Amino acid sequence: MENVFHGEHDKREVGTMSIQESLRIVPKGDIALLEWDHIGESANKLSTPIMTRFREILDELKQSSYKAVVIISRKKKIFIAGADINEIKNLKSKEDFAQAVSQGQGIMNRIEDLPIPVIAAIHGACVGGGCEMILACDYRIASEDSSTKIGLPETQLGIIPGFGGCVRLPKVVGIQGALDIIMAGKTVPAIKAKKMGLVDKVVHPAILEEQALKMASDIIADGGKKRHKTFKPKGLMNSVLESALGRNIVFKKAREMTLKKTHGHYPAPLVALDVVKNSYGKSRDRALEIECDGFCQVAGGEVSRNLISLFFMMENVKKRNGVDSDVKGHPVNHMAVLGAGTMGGGIAYVAADKGIHVHLKDITTDAINKGFDAARKIWKKKLQRRRLSKYEFTNKMTFITGGLDYAGFRLMDVVVEAIVENMGIKKKVIAETCTHLKEDCIFATNTSSLSVTEMAEAHPKPENFVGMHFFSPVHMMPLVEVIRGEKTGDVATATVYNLSKKMGKIPVVVKDAPGFLVNRLLVPYMMEAAFYLQEGADIKVVDSIFVKKFGMPMGPFELMDSVGLDVCVKVSKIFKESLGERIELPDILLRLETTDRLGQKNGKGFYNYEKGKKTSVDTTIYGVLGLSNPVNILSEEDIIGRAMYNMVNEAALVLLEENVVGSAEDLDLAMIMGTGLAPFRGGLLRWADTIGAEKIVNDLEMYATKYGPRFKPTTPLRNMAKTHRTFY
């Protein structure tokens, strides 16, 4: 690994001179203002050439006559975004990782060992290696801007902080605060960072540099002493928990909570816990050795590789516009939402939260008020958690208006329809609305199951009509399926794709087809669970296997309750009509239709619910569906195999034959973001590649013989097995 923090600059760099200019010292009397502005990059990253340059500057500062250093970024919304993930991805051996980590630790030690005080002036994202850098500084001052987020998200990539974060953060904010950030991969806003003791002062961004320089001048005037902050707990309980005896309780509880949440599928948080526990109180050199060993233990493993691949999938979305051409799409500053129900209110919230003016239209004032309330409740929670100021809360509410007519619709750049799932009603509303819009307004439907192509028949310009399928709850689910009808144009697609990104969502472009993509793959999964129930399986056991063993966020029965049992029945019937023998409806599903059970929304489903929260399995459902008590004759392997292989079988068809989605990456991204499908596995198809098409086809053929034609391997998957190909 010749080029980690020394040696040749990689080809992506603009050149040696630009690296010199990316980190520069601007004299401010006795103070060295160290400016970071990585030329040719949108963010400051700790790449090999940059770290080499940084080491040179630190050596220069050590020999200089300056009495203090202030580190500041010249990027608009980023302080330092951490290490270059491309370089981490390219490392292969344990020796490579150990060398990279130890050299990074060495540079952070250089900051800590400078004979003069170092002040970090933080504005924008300060994460990963950036956070580890400020921890090595003596003082930290941050802007109160909403873009300022500080933390260590490494565990979300399947690794742990390796440049001293596991060693220094506990000393600055205490064991409890450090574990909360490190193990969950959290970032915190400036106000919370100040409360925790992670930063010393928070100021308006306009005066950050001025205040940082003043802080440096005051320190110099006071003798220019170094300061390595030691955490002092407040209150008796915190003092006890931070003591030697109390720390053991904290470590024990943290491990228990992590295992309960992750079921052991994510090793990085547990390794980080061990590193903090085993390094605390040790000498710096020994503590950093322990951290390096821990980093090497998880880096390069399958989970880390999969999570890093997911990171790059998401980064690629930022660079794309959703079409093959260079069409930009229309900028969207004003949009209307037709239908102020749960979905409409959620859509209005995510748009207004990002500064888009939203007008809600419905047929009653009560409906519009419910839409307002849906958005207000989410912002109110943020206000209560100090994620918003009172001014920000009031200001955001001004971005949503409402009405019963089409007043102002000529101003709209986009209209999103989120009314009842009825083709006739939708087409009537679309035709009526279009008479009130400007010629180039893009019209999007939030349908989850109806044909976008058919719906576009009601639009005078079908090229301006597109699907924009949000997932519920809108403010939490990151995926948006951008659905191209047969006549949808590039401009409409690019406009909605970019609008989705502006809303903070992850868009994936799919073709208009039954169920589009995510629901197309989920229906066979949920139907198979219904067959398990019919065959004598226990609801709780099945859900537990998928959550604890496979890593799904919830089991198929809880998922059906969440979606709505009436919706599941309706959609499965639509799929049966469209997909024929590949979808078989279990008898109990039709029996379920005759009950009043709707799932979570009316508190009666496979589970009992209190105030919308799941409590326990409703065991009366067995009798209601005409089933005897569960006997659990199915093996764990078959429970996972039948459902997941069915999904893979359908995925091969939609990807390789029907071209519903453009790539394996997009399919996996959609399933992870739309269903939470086990991110540590890298996605449905990446997981399938670890199993192998040959085994999947063989097992499907066995299941088809035993259970019926719904398991018959599709032609694309058979061809993959014959030619020993993989999805990736």
N, C-alpha and C positions, 0 to 999 in steps of 0.2 A: 504494500500500500504506500507507494512512493509519494503520493501527492496529498497526504492528509496533513495539513498545517505546515507543509514545507514542500520544496521542489517546484515542479512545473505548474503554472496556472492552467486551468482547464480551458477548453475552447470556447466556453460560453462567456468568458470574461472579455470585456472590451479591449483590454490591453494593460500593460504594466503601469502606464501613466494614469489611466483611469482609476486603477486600484489605489495609487498614491493619493489621488484627489478624493476618493471615496471616504477616506478617513484623514482628516486634516486638523492640525492644531491652529487655532486662532488666538493670538496673544491678547489677553485682557488685563494688562498690568502684571500683577503677581499671579494671576490666574490663567491656567491653560484651558481654553474652551475647546474640547475635543468634539468635532462635528462628524456625525455619521451620515453619509448620503451615498449609498451604493449605486454608482453610476451604471446605467443600463439595466437596472432592476427596479421593480415597483416597491420592493421591500428590502430593508436591511437584513441580511442573513449572515450567519456565521459560517461562510464557506471557507475552503482552504486558503485561497488568496487573501481574503479579508482578514482571516485570523493571523496569517503570516504578517500582514501589514500592521495589524493591531499589536502584535508582539514587538515589532520594531518601534512603534510609537511608545509603548510602555517602557522599553529600554531607554528610549530618548528622554522620556519624562523623569526616569530614575536619575539620570545624570544632569538634569536641567536645574535652573535656579528658581523655577516656579514654586509657589508655596501652597497651591491647591489646584485640583483638576475638576472641571465640570464636564460631564459627558452628556451630549444632547443629540437628538436626531433631527435631520432636516426633511424627513418624509412627513407627509401631511397627517397620516393617521397611524403611523407605525414607528415605534421606538426601535426594537429589534425583535424580529419574528422567529428567533431561534436558529437552530442549526439548519444547514441545507439538507433537506430530506433526500434529495437525489444522491448525495454522497453517502448517507446512511444506507440507502437502498443498495448501493453498489458494493458495500463492504461484504465480504464473504466469510472469512475465518474468524475464530475467536481472537487470534493474534492481531488481526486488522482492527477489530473493535477495541481491544485493549490499548493498542497504540494510539488510536484516535481519541479515546476517552482520556488517557493519561496526559496527552498533549493539551487537550482542552482544559483539563484540570490545572495543568501547569500555567496556562495563560491566566486563568482566574486567580491563581495564587499570586501571580505577578501584580495583579490589581491590588489584592489584599496587602501585599508586601511593599507597595510603594511607600517611600518615606514621608509622603505628603498626603493629606486627606483627599478623598475622591468623592464627589457628589454626583449622583445620577439624577438628571432632569428628565422625567419620563412623561411622554405624551404619545398616546396611541398604544397599539398592541405591544406588550412587553412579556413575551412568553418563552418557555423552554430555556434555551441558552441565554436569551435576553434577560430573563428573570434571574438566572444563575449569575449573570454578570453583575446585576445591581445588588445581589446579596453579598458579593465580594467587595462592593463599595462601602465607604464609611457612612454616608448619608444618602437619603433618597427623598426627592421631592417630586410630586406628580401633579399633572393637570386634572381638573375635575371633569374634563370632557368625557362624554359617553363612550368615545372610542378607546379610552385608556382602560385596558384590562391587563392585569398582572397575574401570572400563574405558571404552573408547570403541567402542561397537557400531555406529557410523554406517555403516560400509561394508556392513553387513547390510541397510541401507535404501537402498543404492545411492548414498549421499552420503559425504562425508568430515567429520571434525571441523572446525568452522568458527569456534569461539570461542577459538582459540588452542591447541587440543590438539596440532595438528601442529607447532607452534612450541615450546611449553613442555615437552611430555613428553620429547623427546629430551634436553633439558637436565637433566631430573630423573633419568631412568633410563638414559640413553644411547641411541645410535642403534639398537642391536640389540634392546633391550627395547621401545623405542618402536614400531619397525616390527612387532614380533611382536604387539603389542596393536592398533595402528591398522589394519594391513592385513587382519588376520583378524577385526577387530571383536570382540576378546576382552574378557572381564572376568576379574579374578583375585581370589581370596579374600584376606582381610587378611594372613594369614601370608606368602603369596607376595608381596603388595604391599610388605611390610616388607623381605623379602629383596631385592627389586628396588630398594629405595630410594624407592618411590612413597609410602610413609608412613614416619613417623619412629618410631612407637611403636604397639604393639598391646596392648590391655587387655581385661579382662572387661567386657561391656556394662553391668553394674551400676555400674561405677565410671568409665565413660567421661567423664561430665560433670565429675566431681570431678577426674580426672586432667588433663583439658583445661584446667580453671581453674588447677590447680597448675602446669601447663606455662606458662601465661600469666604467672602470678605469678613463676615462676622467671626467665622472660625479662625481665620488668620489673625484677626485682631485679638482673639482670645488665646492666642499662643499656637495656633495651627496644629492642634493635636489630632492624632489618629483616633478612631473610635470603632471598636468592634462590639456592636451592641449585644447585650445579653438579655434574654427575655426574663421579665419579672412578672409572675402571675398576679392577677388581681382577685382578691376574695379568698376565703378559707378553702372552699371546695377546689378551686383551680390550683391553689398552692399544694393541696394534698395530691391531686391528680398529676401534677408536674414533679412530685417527689419521686424518689427511687422506687418506693413501694407502689405509689399511685400509677406510675408509668406502666408497670406490669399489667395493671387492670386495664389501662387505656389500650395497650397493645393487644391484650386478649379480646377485648370487646371489638376492636377494629377488625381483627381477623374473623371473628364470628360474623360480624355484619357483612363483611366482604364476601365470605363464602355463601352466606344466605342470598346475597344479591347476584353473584356471578356463578355459583355452583362449581367453582374451581376451573371454569373454562378460560379465565383470563389470568395467567400467572403473574403478570407484571405488578399489579397492586400488592400481591402477597410478598413478592420479592422486595419491592420498595419498603414494605413494612419491616421485613427482616433487616434490610440495610439500615434503616433509621434506628431500629432497636439495637443492632449490634455495633453501630458506629458511634452512637451517642456517648459522649464522655471520653472517647478515645482521642489520641493525638491527631492533629490534622492529617499527617501522612498516613497513619494507619486507617483513619476513618475514610479517606479517599480511596485507599486500596480496597476496602470493603465495598465501597460504592462501585468501583470499577469492576470488581468481581461480579457484583449483582447485575450490572448492566450487561456484561458478557453472557450471563446466564440466560437472559431472555432475548437479547438482540440476535437477529438472524433466525429465530425459531419460526415455526409455521404460523403461529398466531400473529407475531410481529409482522411477518411478510404479508399476511392477509390484510392486516389493518393498515399497513403502509400502502398496499395496493388500493385499498378503499380511499385512502387520503388522496392518491393521485387521480382516481376516478372523479372525485369531487373537485379537485383542482382543474381537471380538464373541462368540466362544465363551465367554469369561470371564463375560459378562453373561447368558448363556442357560442354560436348564435342559433343553433338548432336546425340549420339548413346547410346544404352543400355549397351554396353560392355565398358571395360576400355581402348579401343583403343585410342591412343593419336593423330594419324594422322601425316602427314609429316610436319616438319617445312618448312615455305615458306620464302625464301629470294630473289628468282628470279622468276618472272612470266611474261608471255607474254599476250598481249591482241590483239586478231584478230579483226580488224575493229576499225578505229580511228575516228568514228563519234561522235555524242553527247554523247552516252552512253559509248563508248570505251574511249573517252577522260576523261569522268568523273570517270570511273573505274580506269584508270591510275593515275589520281590525288589522289584519296583516298588511293590508295596503296602506291604511292611514298611519300605521306605526312607522312606516318607512317614508312618510312625507308625501303620499299621494292623496289628492283630494278625492273623496269618495261620496257619491250620492246614492243613498238607499231608496229604492222604490218598491212599494207594495200596495195592496188594495185596501189596507186598513191602517189606521194610526197605531193601533195596538201592536200590529206586526212590526211596524217601523220602530216603535219604542223598544220592543224586544231585541231588535237588531242593535240599537244603541246600547242597551243594557249589557248585551253579550260582550261588546267591546269595552264598555266602562268597567265591568267586573275584572277583566284581565289587567287593565291598566291600574285599577285600584289595588290589586294584589301586588303589583310591582311597586306602587307607592308605599304600601304598608311594609314591604321588604326593603325599602330605601333604594330600589333600583331606578326610581323616578323621583324627581323633585315635584313639589306642588305645582310649580310653574310649568314643568314639562307635561304633567298630567292634564292640566287645563288646556295647554296648547294643543296636545294631541287630539283631544276631543273636538277641537274646532275643525279638524280635517274630515269629519263625517257630518253630512247633512242628510235630510230625508224628505220625502214627499209622496203624494198620491198620484201625481201627474208627471208629464214629461218635460216640465220646465227645466231649462238648462241643458237638455240632452244634446243640443247642437255643439256644446263645448267638449263633449266627451271624446277621448282618444280611444277608449275601450269600453265595451259594455260586457259584463259577465252575467249570464242568466243562471239563476240557482233556484228555479221554481220546481213545482211538483214533477215527478218522473212520469210524465204522460206525453206521448208524442204529439197527439192532437192539440193539447193545450200549449205545449212548447212552440209548435209551428205557428199557432195563432198569435202568440205573444211576440215571437220573432218578427213576423210580418208587420204587426202593428208598430213595434218599436222602431223598425228601420225607417219608417216614414218621418221620424223625428231626429234622425242622426245626420251628421255630415257625411259626405260621400265616401271618405276614406277611413271612417271609424271601423275598428275591428270588433267583431261580435264573437264572443266566446261562450260556449255552453259548459256548465259544470256537471253534465250528465255522467252517471256512473255505469250505465248499461245500454242506453239507446244509441242508435246509429247517428253519427255526426253527419254522414253523407246524406241520409234521408232528411235530417233536420235542416240541412243547408238548402233544401229545395224551397224553403219559405223565405230565404234571403235573396234579394234582387241581385246581389253580387256574391255568389257562393265562394269566390276566391278570398273574400274577407271574413269567412266564417271558419271557426276552428274550435276544437275541444280544449277545455282547460279543467281537467279533473283533479280537484283537491281531495284530500283524504281527511277523515274526521278523527279527532278534533283538529280543525284547521290550524289553530295557533301552535299545535304541538307536532303534527305530522309534517315532515319536511318535503315529501314528494308531491310533484305536480306532473300528471301525465298530459303532455301536449299532443292532442290527437288530430292528425291530418285526415280530413275527409278526402274523397276522390278529387274534389275541385279546390281544396284549400291551397292558397298561394304561399310562396316563400315569405312575402312581407307579413302576412298574418301569423305564420308560424314563428318567424323571428321576433315579431312584436311580443307575442305571448310568452315565448321562451325567455326573452330578456326581462319582461315584466315579472315573471316568476322569480328570476334571480334577484331583481330589485326588491321583491317582497321577502327575500331571505329564504326562498325555497330552492329545492333541487329539481329542475325540470328534466324529463326524459321524453323524447319525441317518439310516438308510436303511431301505427297505422290504425285506421278505423276498422275494427274487427270485433266479434262478439267478446264482451268483457274487457276489450282493449288488451292490456298486458297483465297487470297485477291480479285483477279479479279472475282473469282467464286461468291463471295458475293456482289461485287460492281455492276456487270452487272444487276441483278434484280432491284437494287436500282436506277440505271440510267435509265433503261427501264421504270420503273414506272413513273419517272419524265416526260419522253416523252409522256406517256399516259395522265398525267395531262395537258400537253400543248395541246394535241389533244382534251381534254375535255373542253378547254376554260380557262385554268389557265394562269396567268401572270407570265412570266419568273422571273422577279424581286421579285415578291411576294413569289413564291415557294422557291427561293434561300434564301431569307431573313428569312423565317420561319425555314429552316434547320440551318441557321447560328445563328440567334438571339434566337430562341426558343429551338432548340435541342442542339446547341453547336458545330456543324460541322465547320471545318475551312473554307469551301466554300460549296456553294449549288451545287446540282447535275448538273445544266446547266453549271455553271462555271467549274465544274470538267470535264465535257465532252469536253468543249473547251480546257481545259488544256491537257487532254489526247490526243486529236485530234479526230475530228468528224469522219474522215475516219477510224481511228482505232476502235472507238466505234461501227461503223456499221459492220466492218469486224469481230470483236470479238463476237458481239451479234449473228451474223449468225452462227459462229462456235459453240456457246453455244446452239443455237436452234437445230442444228444437233445432239449435244451430249445429251442435257437434255430434249428434247421433249416438252411436254405441259407445263412444269414448266417455260419455257421461251417463252413469246409471243412477237412478234415484232410489235410495233405500226406502222401504215401506214406511219406516218410522218417521221419515221426513214428511210424508203425506199425512200421517196421523197427527204430526205436530201442527200441521196447518189447521186442524179442526179444533185446536185448543186456543186459549186466550193468552198463551205465553208468547211474549215479544222479546224477552231477554232483559237486558239491563234497563231499557227505557221504561218498562212498566214493573220492573222489580221481580219478574217471574220468568225464569228460563231454566237452563241446566243448573244454575246456581241461585241461591237466595241473595237478595241485595237489601242493604239498609242505607238509605240516603244516597243511592247510586253506587255504593261500594259493595264489592263481593264479600260475602261472609262464608258460606259453606255450600256444598252440593245439596240441591233440593232432591232428596232421595225419593220423594213422591213421584218424580217424573218417570221412574221405571214402571210403576203401575199405570200411570196415565197413558204411557205409550204401549201398554200391553206386554211389558217385559218382566221377566222374573228377576230376582236379585242377581247382581253381577257375579260371574264365576271366574273371569280373567284367565281364559284358556290360551290367549294369544301371547306369543313371546315378545319381548322388548324389541328384538331385531325386526320382527315382522311388523310391529306397530309403526316403527320408524320407516322401515323399508317400503311398505305398501303406499304410505302417504307421500313420502319424499320422492320415491322413484316415479310415482305418478306425475308429480310436478315436473321432474326432469324430463319425462317422456313428452309432456305437453310443451315444455320449454324448447326442446329440440325442434318441434314442429313449428312453433311460432317464430323461432329465430332462423332456422335453416331452410324452411320450405315456404312459409307464408310471409316472411319478412315483416312481421309486425313490429319488430324492433331492430335497430341497425347493427348491434354488436352484442357480444357476450357481456362486455363491460356494462353496457347500458341496461341489459336485463338484470344483471346482478345488482347494480346500483338501485334500480327501481324496486327490486324485492327487499333489499335492505332498508331503504328509505320509506317504502310504502307499507312494509309489514314488520320491520325490525328483525328480519330473518338473520339470526346468528352472525353478526358482523365478524366475529373471530374466525368464522369459516370462510370468509372472503366472498360469500354469495352462493347462490344455489348452484351455478354452473362450475364455479371454482371448486366447490365441495364435490360435485359430481366427478370432476376430473381426478380427485384423490381416490374415488371409488373405482373408476374405470368404466367405460361404456360397455365392455364385455360382461362384467358382473351384473351391471344394471339390467342389461337386455336379458341375460340368463334368468335373473330373478323375476323380471316382469313376465317372461314366458311361463315360468312356474306358477306365478300368481294368476295368469290368464287361464291356465288349465284348471286351477283350483277354484277361482272366484268369478271368472267371466271375462268377456272381451274388453272391458274397460282398461285392462292391463296390457292389451296387445301392444307390443313395441311399435312405435312409429317408424316409418321408412328412414327418415334422417338419422334416428338413433341406431337403427340396425346397420346402416351404412357406416356410421362411426365405429361401431363394434367390429365390423368386418375389416376395416382399414386401420384399426388401432389408433384412431384420431381422438383428439381432445377438443374441448370447446375453446381452450386458450392455447 
